[in-house]
Amino acid sequence: MKKIRVLVIDDSALMRQLLTSLLSSDPAIEVIGTAADPYIARDKIKELDPDVLTLDVEMPRMDGLTFLEKLMKGHPMPVVMVSTLTEAGCETTMRALELGAVDFFTKPKFDMREGMKAEAALLTELVKAAAQARVKPLKKNSSSNNPTYALASSAMAKTTDTIIAIGASTGGTEALRDLLTTLPPDTPPIVITQHMPEKFTKLFADRLNTQCKITVKEAEDGDAVITGRALIAPGSYHMALTRSGARYQVVLNQDPLVNRHRPSVDVLFDSVAETAGKNALGVILTGMGNDGAAGMLKMNKAGAFTIAEDESSCVVFGMPKKAIEAGGVDKIVPLNEVAATMFKELNR
């Protein structure tokens, strides 16, 4: 079996050593070189032709973001960012995802060596997902050309109780941005689970809120689920839909991981199936693994209309593929047709 060939780029000798050791411990991965800065990395990419890069954010001579932007314009390839959980680190990582990084790995806060060992499984999984990723050249921001959608006046009353539930993972931050920025202010309530660590989800929601016509916020326990608003499950918390009388709301918990995730898409989709039944619409976007497949099948069996992103537009066609194979998907469309498919169903 051909190994995944990785180039590690980090200005810290300790971090280069740790990343090399942890990645090399997986039989499917081979670290073919390291680089202390982007200039050395540029030469080694030409020489070694790696499958995946791990890239530090803060480096001398050229920062990781500048290097990433140049790379994605001239030689797009899978990149996993290695970042810190500081506010500045989160902000930079979100920008890296916008520039085309496949995913990111957060450095432990304490005891770097032991902390990295504890996260070895996650690190190798991210690199394996990146190796499968469909990386596209950096696109220019064309949000001004986004199509717009509207609810037919006849559908207004019918969609009062409709809930839109969305799940995503690897590649999902940009897929969600592309989708949500096209939605009108009167879009039915949206609940979202995107696999992401704590601290990042609030920043992600706040960024989307400045770009969308709907309101986007990181969910808080007890938040009302209302028209024109999308709630994003906070990192490290499961989010579920509940109903009190005529009012929908979300509840958060820190129950055990589901499908190795918290938040889990299955937790959200299961609750939507039980609480909203046929008055729901489910969407599963790009991501690695099988989280959401069982929950989408439950939603479908409860009468909800369900959509999966087509392989052609997915960064990683894992979660949609598993949902399709489970038999819980009504419609398979590329990302740029998801909103139109949603509104066609809402306007029926």
Legacy VTK file of the C-alpha trace (Angstrom):
# vtk DataFile Version 3.0
C-alpha trace
ASCII
DATASET POLYDATA
POINTS 348 float
0.000 0.000 0.000
1.323 3.414 -0.978
2.059 5.530 2.076
0.877 9.118 2.511
3.987 11.275 2.072
4.068 14.245 4.459
6.249 17.347 4.663
6.300 18.984 8.121
6.775 22.787 8.151
7.400 24.384 11.544
9.996 26.789 12.916
10.189 24.898 16.231
12.697 22.043 16.221
10.756 20.371 19.044
7.495 20.555 17.084
9.130 19.217 13.916
10.489 16.303 15.953
7.155 15.614 17.666
5.095 15.819 14.475
7.559 13.580 12.636
7.572 10.997 15.438
3.790 10.899 15.876
2.960 10.796 12.176
5.628 8.169 11.450
4.130 5.888 14.106
1.191 5.291 11.755
2.056 2.630 9.142
0.029 4.481 6.493
2.098 7.697 6.807
5.689 8.533 5.889
7.289 11.864 6.831
9.568 12.529 3.863
11.051 15.788 5.145
10.827 18.828 7.398
11.296 22.552 6.855
11.931 25.353 9.342
10.371 28.073 7.199
8.349 28.540 3.976
11.398 29.272 1.814
12.964 25.929 2.684
9.499 24.346 2.331
9.076 25.743 -1.184
12.287 24.039 -2.325
11.413 20.773 -0.592
7.928 20.697 -2.159
9.557 20.917 -5.603
12.153 18.288 -4.686
10.014 15.780 -2.759
6.462 16.256 -4.131
4.645 15.443 -0.844
0.987 14.385 -0.660
0.195 16.511 2.421
1.789 19.445 4.257
1.484 20.244 7.945
1.993 23.990 8.261
2.666 26.123 11.311
0.930 29.500 11.415
3.614 31.648 13.048
7.014 31.382 11.366
9.980 33.635 10.573
10.719 35.186 7.159
7.198 34.432 5.883
4.123 33.660 7.997
2.050 30.559 7.344
-0.926 32.453 5.897
1.126 34.291 3.272
2.787 31.030 2.276
-0.561 29.209 2.151
-2.105 31.870 -0.079
0.833 31.721 -2.505
0.733 27.902 -2.480
-3.022 27.706 -3.161
-2.763 30.119 -6.060
0.196 28.437 -7.741
0.359 24.814 -6.550
-2.828 23.779 -4.654
-2.283 20.799 -2.388
-3.682 19.381 0.884
-2.565 21.366 3.938
-3.277 20.729 7.644
-2.604 23.850 9.730
-0.967 23.465 13.141
-2.271 26.265 15.363
-2.697 27.456 18.932
-5.944 27.874 20.874
-5.274 31.553 21.502
-7.712 34.136 20.150
-5.159 35.232 17.561
-4.460 31.593 16.685
-8.169 30.902 16.140
-8.561 33.977 13.930
-5.570 32.996 11.813
-6.782 29.411 11.504
-10.213 30.534 10.278
-8.474 32.627 7.635
-6.357 29.610 6.672
-9.504 27.560 6.058
-10.839 30.360 3.854
-7.569 30.239 1.911
-7.950 26.514 1.264
-6.405 24.592 4.165
-8.209 21.251 4.501
-8.256 21.192 8.312
-6.301 22.173 11.401
-4.689 20.611 14.439
-4.502 22.586 17.681
-1.349 22.388 19.767
-1.968 21.297 23.381
-2.061 24.092 25.958
0.161 22.287 28.487
3.025 19.761 28.414
3.591 19.793 24.677
5.250 16.380 24.432
2.626 14.416 26.422
-0.220 16.507 25.048
0.825 15.773 21.469
1.048 12.047 22.204
-2.497 12.108 23.588
-3.717 13.700 20.348
-1.741 11.429 17.998
-4.844 9.593 16.725
-6.551 12.865 15.817
-3.442 14.157 14.067
-3.035 11.050 11.916
-6.761 11.055 11.089
-6.557 14.675 9.907
-3.582 13.890 7.687
-5.354 10.839 6.210
-8.459 12.929 5.518
-6.307 15.611 3.907
-4.684 13.018 1.641
-8.168 12.151 0.320
-9.228 15.770 -0.044
-10.176 17.350 -3.331
-8.232 20.624 -3.135
-9.256 23.429 -5.462
-7.292 26.518 -6.523
-7.945 29.575 -4.381
-11.098 31.280 -5.624
-11.835 34.945 -5.718
-14.603 36.118 -3.423
-17.682 36.160 -5.646
-20.400 36.463 -3.005
-21.833 39.464 -4.859
-22.745 37.072 -7.689
-24.500 34.629 -5.378
-27.969 33.601 -6.524
-30.748 34.525 -4.117
-33.667 32.380 -3.067
-37.063 33.223 -1.651
-40.003 31.526 -0.008
-43.173 31.672 -2.063
-45.921 33.557 -0.231
-47.999 30.357 -0.277
-45.185 28.545 1.568
-44.858 31.092 4.397
-47.488 29.545 6.646
-46.520 25.964 5.771
-42.869 26.474 6.746
-43.616 28.084 10.128
-42.742 24.830 11.903
-40.034 23.673 9.487
-36.532 23.066 10.864
-33.449 22.843 8.653
-30.702 20.656 10.170
-27.199 20.651 8.656
-24.173 18.491 9.448
-20.601 18.902 8.172
-16.972 18.140 8.985
-13.780 18.347 6.896
-14.213 21.151 4.357
-17.464 22.150 6.015
-16.530 25.647 7.140
-16.247 26.889 3.575
-19.176 24.771 2.352
-21.374 26.277 5.067
-20.232 29.774 4.177
-21.020 29.189 0.488
-24.472 27.839 1.393
-25.551 30.220 4.157
-24.542 33.410 2.345
-27.147 32.670 -0.345
-30.095 32.347 2.060
-32.741 35.090 2.479
-33.604 36.687 5.857
-36.884 34.739 6.136
-35.235 31.305 5.807
-36.777 28.797 8.242
-34.761 28.122 11.435
-31.434 26.349 10.946
-29.494 24.173 13.404
-25.932 23.175 12.476
-23.329 20.766 13.765
-19.867 21.337 12.290
-17.022 19.307 13.784
-14.818 21.962 15.369
-13.079 22.501 18.722
-14.249 24.955 21.368
-13.298 28.610 20.851
-13.319 28.128 17.083
-17.105 27.731 16.799
-17.887 31.173 18.235
-15.389 32.859 15.956
-16.753 30.876 12.998
-20.344 31.861 13.811
-19.410 35.516 14.317
-17.615 35.626 10.960
-20.599 34.069 9.180
-22.934 36.517 10.895
-21.150 39.418 9.189
-21.410 37.718 5.781
-24.986 36.381 5.770
-28.472 37.883 5.426
-29.659 35.540 8.172
-28.376 35.815 11.756
-25.731 33.248 12.692
-24.636 32.578 16.265
-22.924 29.964 18.393
-25.737 28.218 20.249
-26.287 28.677 23.961
-28.333 26.297 26.090
-32.013 27.159 25.751
-31.643 29.351 22.642
-34.891 29.709 20.699
-34.894 28.203 17.212
-36.464 30.949 15.104
-36.927 32.043 11.501
-33.969 33.855 9.989
-31.415 32.456 12.432
-28.833 29.667 12.293
-27.480 28.170 15.519
-24.098 26.415 15.424
-23.297 23.770 18.043
-20.413 24.966 20.234
-17.206 22.955 20.236
-17.129 20.271 22.954
-20.953 20.293 23.353
-23.615 18.131 21.741
-26.630 20.120 20.541
-30.163 18.706 20.383
-33.517 20.130 19.333
-36.383 20.148 21.843
-39.900 21.577 21.834
-41.787 23.350 24.587
-45.373 23.948 23.509
-45.221 25.736 20.161
-41.621 26.810 20.658
-38.504 25.019 19.466
-35.237 25.461 21.328
-31.830 23.815 21.591
-30.280 22.119 24.583
-26.551 21.516 25.026
-24.799 18.741 26.919
-21.371 17.199 27.390
-22.458 13.575 27.217
-19.852 11.088 25.908
-18.531 11.406 22.369
-20.698 9.927 19.601
-18.872 8.581 16.536
-15.745 10.005 18.233
-17.194 13.520 18.062
-18.693 16.118 20.356
-20.612 17.866 18.902
-21.999 14.967 16.888
-24.195 15.308 13.805
-26.072 12.143 14.767
-27.085 13.670 18.119
-28.548 16.680 16.314
-30.235 14.696 13.523
-31.705 12.149 15.974
-33.277 14.944 18.010
-34.660 16.656 14.894
-36.207 13.357 13.737
-37.882 12.892 17.133
-38.932 16.511 17.679
-39.781 17.872 14.228
-40.474 14.678 12.258
-41.767 15.453 8.769
-41.526 19.208 9.457
-37.784 19.065 8.909
-35.243 19.201 6.145
-31.829 17.562 6.571
-28.576 18.404 4.781
-25.277 16.548 5.075
-22.186 18.185 3.634
-18.524 17.308 3.107
-16.688 15.445 5.865
-14.698 12.386 6.818
-16.285 9.446 8.650
-19.858 8.304 9.159
-21.265 10.822 11.650
-24.773 11.824 10.599
-25.584 8.788 8.442
-27.733 7.022 11.053
-29.375 10.278 12.129
-30.229 11.250 8.560
-31.829 7.851 8.028
-33.961 8.473 11.152
-34.953 11.892 9.827
-35.869 10.362 6.473
-37.945 7.606 8.080
-39.724 10.268 10.146
-40.810 11.961 6.910
-38.158 14.677 6.571
-36.741 15.586 3.162
-32.998 14.881 3.083
-30.157 16.147 0.901
-26.535 14.978 0.594
-23.722 16.885 -1.074
-22.522 15.200 -4.254
-18.983 13.815 -4.451
-18.067 16.286 -7.219
-18.064 19.271 -4.829
-17.041 17.600 -1.543
-13.598 18.214 -0.094
-13.960 14.733 1.484
-16.831 12.506 0.332
-17.107 10.510 3.555
-20.145 11.588 5.566
-22.435 12.137 2.537
-21.347 8.806 1.051
-22.172 6.932 4.277
-25.562 8.664 4.506
-26.335 7.716 0.901
-25.243 4.103 1.481
-27.458 3.935 4.590
-30.470 4.740 2.401
-31.526 7.943 4.163
-31.009 10.461 1.338
-33.723 11.773 -0.992
-31.580 13.994 -3.190
-27.846 14.136 -4.048
-26.669 17.455 -5.474
-23.415 19.462 -5.707
-22.941 22.222 -3.164
-23.999 25.016 -5.530
-27.408 23.338 -5.946
-28.135 22.625 -2.261
-29.904 25.943 -1.545
-32.030 25.703 -4.698
-32.993 22.128 -3.785
-33.902 23.233 -0.243
-36.134 26.056 -1.466
-37.769 23.929 -4.146
-38.830 21.545 -1.372
-39.849 24.378 0.999
-41.988 25.961 -1.747
-43.822 22.730 -2.661
LINES 1 349
348 0 1 2 3 4 5 6 7 8 9 10 11 12 13 14 15 16 17 18 19 20 21 22 23 24 25 26 27 28 29 30 31 32 33 34 35 36 37 38 39 40 41 42 43 44 45 46 47 48 49 50 51 52 53 54 55 56 57 58 59 60 61 62 63 64 65 66 67 68 69 70 71 72 73 74 75 76 77 78 79 80 81 82 83 84 85 86 87 88 89 90 91 92 93 94 95 96 97 98 99 100 101 102 103 104 105 106 107 108 109 110 111 112 113 114 115 116 117 118 119 120 121 122 123 124 125 126 127 128 129 130 131 132 133 134 135 136 137 138 139 140 141 142 143 144 145 146 147 148 149 150 151 152 153 154 155 156 157 158 159 160 161 162 163 164 165 166 167 168 169 170 171 172 173 174 175 176 177 178 179 180 181 182 183 184 185 186 187 188 189 190 191 192 193 194 195 196 197 198 199 200 201 202 203 204 205 206 207 208 209 210 211 212 213 214 215 216 217 218 219 220 221 222 223 224 225 226 227 228 229 230 231 232 233 234 235 236 237 238 239 240 241 242 243 244 245 246 247 248 249 250 251 252 253 254 255 256 257 258 259 260 261 262 263 264 265 266 267 268 269 270 271 272 273 274 275 276 277 278 279 280 281 282 283 284 285 286 287 288 289 290 291 292 293 294 295 296 297 298 299 300 301 302 303 304 305 306 307 308 309 310 311 312 313 314 315 316 317 318 319 320 321 322 323 324 325 326 327 328 329 330 331 332 333 334 335 336 337 338 339 340 341 342 343 344 345 346 347
